[in-house]
Amino acid sequence: MKATYIDYKDTECFSSAVIRYIENDPALSPFISYPPNLTGFEQAINNRKVTGERNLLVNVLKEQYVSTSNKHSELVEKNIELLLSDNTFTITTGHQLNIFTGPLYFIYKIVTAINLANDLKKQFPGKNFIPVYWMATEDHDFEEINHAHIHGKKIVWTQDQTGATGRLSTESIKSAVAEYKAILGYSENSLKLGQLIDEAYSAPDLAQATRILVHGLFAKYGLIILDADHHELKKQFQSIISKDIIEQCSFTNIESSNQKLAGIDIEAQVNPREINFFYLRDNLRERIVLEGNEYSVLNSDIKFSKEELLEEIKSFPERFSPNVVLRPLYQEVILPNIAYIGGGAEVVYWLQLKKNFDFYNIDFPVLILRNSALVTDDKFGKKISKLEIEVKEIFKSANQLKKEWTLKHSEHELTLSNEWQQLESILQNIKYRASAINPTLGPSTEAIKARLKKAMHNLEKKLLKAEKRNHDEILAIIDHLKTQYFHHGLQERHENFGAFYTIYGDNFIQSLINSFNPLDFKFTILTP
């Protein structure tokens, strides 16, 4: 596929905070450790203090990959072994366990991580960089991950289990799988993807199902998939769990950062709680709160004294699940990580966390905005050419596009600005004459002027509307483009990758690999 690149700012779909970050706004320097460029990476590599046990990480990964052992790729196995080396670093992205991978940006995050790892290897050949997908298996918001949109259809997995989504049984997902496969159709590519879907969701739980699916799509690129819901990994986070629950350090640190960010017009994306951990058991993930002298688990009868809580953390650290503000800290404790790939909101909320990382003496990674893209068909370019507009203009609203096109191509003068200037001069003379007779008449002439200005504006709108009707056929192209590619906002936030896999097969992901440039910070438009 052919790639065209435009500035993120031109899409008008990304927050000012994100634009400021990728443009290296100096005001954001206190909230990061390294800038998102090669100089920043060189500093991060030289300064990275790895706190996690590499041997333990490798053993856990080998244990977790047993479920996909019959389809291991040599590159994945090699990358796991490379994690034992002090010269190896990870490039991590994370996401919830959306069924069938959910919206396109799930795929885009992973491709960005893969490409960044490859780019850094070229720049720093003496080091190794491994792309990692961190599965958010401990998240419990089922409503956010139980559906996928493809070809205008919404497939929903309905079930009544509770607790961490990674532990959910896939027994009840069969009807959703059948519906998804039916929508894919019966082409060679559809059948290939359908077989992978069948294999994945035959696994007993959603964590294993997601691992098999993502591994099937990305194994040949060496992607490592990690489930951090593990006793041995949590043991490395044990001291922070205890300290943070008892002393509520993160709450104080992040609230302080939020206030400072507000001072430079950056709005907080997440808000810390006094205690930022959930208690996690099968079918249960509920917040821990301090009530008097006891630590209680909401919506349960579970309570701990301070001493009992500390003993529970020591014996069962896996039962303590960090929320959104502490999950990043846990990630950086157990991985030799130097970069995190996130969407716009993620990048901004990571800015809130730097002070907390410093407090716990954990290295803060380079933050990289994931690549974003619009995937088009072969008619897209022809329609853009017929409209005689630049590609970036398609991101404007339909009304704005139609107005600009009509004003540019009309044979008539559709604005009344010249006439209004003449009329305004006449009205000014009338005001002088009226005021000379009686000063109280000045406001009356101003009121008349305001009414006339409004009337002229309404007439201009009628002229434009009438002229638009003269070009209904070509302006309908704008409506079609907006409906096809922006009906639900950015395509990547709604449509599932399966819609494109059925057309391009494995070449779809390969096209993304070929087109995405993680450190260029450009929006990508792909055409056949």
Salt bridges, closest charged atoms under 4 A:
ASP7 OD1 - LYS522 NZ 2.24
ASP10 OD2 - LYS392 NZ 3.84
GLU23 OE2 - LYS9 NZ 3.16
ASP25 OD2 - ARG20 NE 2.72
GLU63 OE2 - HIS230 NE2 3.16
GLU77 OE2 - HIS72 ND1 2.91
GLU81 OE2 - LYS62 NZ 2.61
ASP86 OD1 - ARG54 NE 3.60
GLU138 OE2 - LYS234 NZ 3.09
GLU171 OE2 - LYS174 NZ 3.48
ASP198 OD2 - LYS181 NZ 2.54
GLU199 OE1 - LYS71 NZ 2.95
ASP229 OD2 - ARG167 NE 3.00
GLU232 OE2 - HIS231 NE2 3.87
GLU232 OE1 - LYS235 NZ 3.87
GLU247 OE1 - LYS243 NZ 2.90
ASP282 OD1 - ARG167 NH1 3.23
GLU291 OE1 - LYS303 NZ 3.86
GLU312 OE2 - ARG319 NH1 2.77
GLU318 OE1 - HIS231 ND1 2.54
GLU332 OE1 - ARG48 NH2 3.50
GLU346 OE1 - LYS109 NZ 2.71
ASP358 OD2 - LYS354 NZ 2.71
ASP363 OD1 - LYS49 NZ 2.70
GLU388 OE1 - HIS409 NE2 3.17
GLU393 OE1 - LYS396 NZ 3.77
GLU404 OE1 - LYS396 NZ 2.83
GLU424 OE2 - LYS449 NZ 3.20
GLU446 OE2 - LYS431 NZ 2.97
GLU467 OE2 - HIS471 NE2 3.33
ASP479 OD2 - LYS402 NZ 2.74
GLU492 OE2 - ARG370 NH2 2.95
ASP506 OD2 - LYS192 NZ 2.51
